Amino acid sequence: DHIGETGYKAEEYFEKGKKKERRKNKKRMVS
């Protein structure tokens, strides 16, 4: 159970990181 929980959190964190990176890339393209 514990491993599954940490794995789920890591996946969610990774998804958030992807979105943040995309936002940064968009700003770079605009500027």
N, CA, C and O atoms as a DFTB+ gen file, in Angstrom:
124 C
 N C O
     1  1       0.831      -1.206       0.000
     2  2       0.000       0.000       0.000
     3  2       0.870       1.263       0.000
     4  3       0.633       2.198      -0.765
     5  1       1.868       1.266       0.864
     6  2       2.705       2.456       0.986
     7  2       3.404       2.772      -0.345
     8  3       3.442       3.924      -0.777
     9  1       3.947       1.745      -0.980
    10  2       4.652       1.968      -2.250
    11  2       3.681       2.531      -3.286
    12  3       4.019       3.459      -4.021
    13  1       2.477       1.967      -3.341
    14  2       1.486       2.457      -4.297
    15  2       1.167       3.923      -4.045
    16  3       1.031       4.703      -4.988
    17  1       1.048       4.292      -2.794
    18  2       0.730       5.688      -2.468
    19  2       1.829       6.621      -2.960
    20  3       1.549       7.628      -3.610
    21  1       3.083       6.285      -2.650
    22  2       4.188       7.152      -3.068
    23  2       4.264       7.205      -4.592
    24  3       4.538       8.259      -5.165
    25  1       4.023       6.078      -5.245
    26  2       4.071       6.057      -6.710
    27  2       3.021       6.990      -7.291
    28  3       3.287       7.713      -8.251
    29  1       1.823       6.972      -6.705
    30  2       0.746       7.827      -7.201
    31  2       1.124       9.297      -7.022
    32  3       0.940      10.113      -7.925
    33  1       1.649       9.616      -5.852
    34  2       2.027      11.017      -5.589
    35  2       3.112      11.452      -6.572
    36  3       3.061      12.563      -7.098
    37  1       4.077      10.597      -6.817
    38  2       5.179      10.938      -7.730
    39  2       4.618      11.199      -9.130
    40  3       5.042      12.133      -9.810
    41  1       3.661      10.366      -9.555
    42  2       3.076      10.560     -10.890
    43  2       2.377      11.913     -10.961
    44  3       2.539      12.655     -11.930
    45  1       1.596      12.228      -9.923
    46  2       0.863      13.494      -9.914
    47  2       1.858      14.656      -9.959
    48  3       1.660      15.623     -10.696
    49  1       2.928      14.555      -9.167
    50  2       3.937      15.611      -9.113
    51  2       4.591      15.775     -10.490
    52  3       4.856      16.891     -10.936
    53  1       4.846      14.633     -11.157
    54  2       5.476      14.669     -12.476
    55  2       4.578      15.397     -13.473
    56  3       5.047      16.211     -14.268
    57  1       3.261      15.089     -13.418
    58  2       2.315      15.748     -14.329
    59  2       2.329      17.256     -14.103
    60  3       2.333      18.032     -15.059
    61  1       2.336      17.672     -12.830
    62  2       2.351      19.111     -12.520
    63  2       3.629      19.733     -13.069
    64  3       3.606      20.833     -13.621
    65  1       4.731      19.030     -12.916
    66  2       6.017      19.536     -13.417
    67  2       5.975      19.736     -14.923
    68  3       6.508      20.717     -15.443
    69  1       5.338      18.799     -15.622
    70  2       5.231      18.917     -17.089
    71  2       4.491      20.194     -17.448
    72  3       4.925      20.946     -18.320
    73  1       3.369      20.439     -16.771
    74  2       2.570      21.636     -17.068
    75  2       3.391      22.899     -16.816
    76  3       3.354      23.840     -17.609
    77  1       4.123      22.911     -15.719
    78  2       4.934      24.099     -15.398
    79  2       5.980      24.317     -16.493
    80  3       6.211      25.450     -16.914
    81  1       6.610      23.239     -16.950
    82  2       7.644      23.377     -17.984
    83  2       7.034      23.918     -19.268
    84  3       7.632      24.762     -19.935
    85  1       5.838      23.431     -19.617
    86  2       5.175      23.902     -20.843
    87  2       4.899      25.390     -20.737
    88  3       5.072      26.131     -21.704
    89  1       4.467      25.828     -19.556
    90  2       4.178      27.269     -19.380
    91  2       5.449      28.077     -19.610
    92  3       5.417      29.112     -20.276
    93  1       6.560      27.612     -19.064
    94  2       7.832      28.329     -19.228
    95  2       8.208      28.380     -20.707
    96  3       8.640      29.418     -21.208
    97  1       8.042      27.254     -21.402
    98  2       8.396      27.216     -22.825
    99  2       7.537      28.201     -23.616
   100  3       8.038      28.885     -24.508
   101  1       6.240      28.273     -23.291
   102  2       5.347      29.199     -24.004
   103  2       5.828      30.629     -23.799
   104  3       5.880      31.408     -24.751
   105  1       6.180      30.979     -22.568
   106  2       6.636      32.349     -22.287
   107  2       7.906      32.640     -23.093
   108  3       8.075      33.740     -23.619
   109  1       8.784      31.660     -23.184
   110  2      10.037      31.869     -23.928
   111  2       9.733      32.124     -25.404
   112  3      10.338      32.995     -26.029
   113  1       8.794      31.357     -25.953
   114  2       8.455      31.521     -27.373
   115  2       7.873      32.909     -27.611
   116  3       8.209      33.562     -28.598
   117  1       7.006      33.359     -26.714
   118  2       6.378      34.676     -26.884
   119  2       7.434      35.771     -26.844
   120  3       7.418      36.683     -27.670
   121  1       8.356      35.682     -25.878
   122  2       9.384      36.714     -25.732
   123  2      10.549      36.383     -26.655
   124  3      11.533      37.122     -26.696
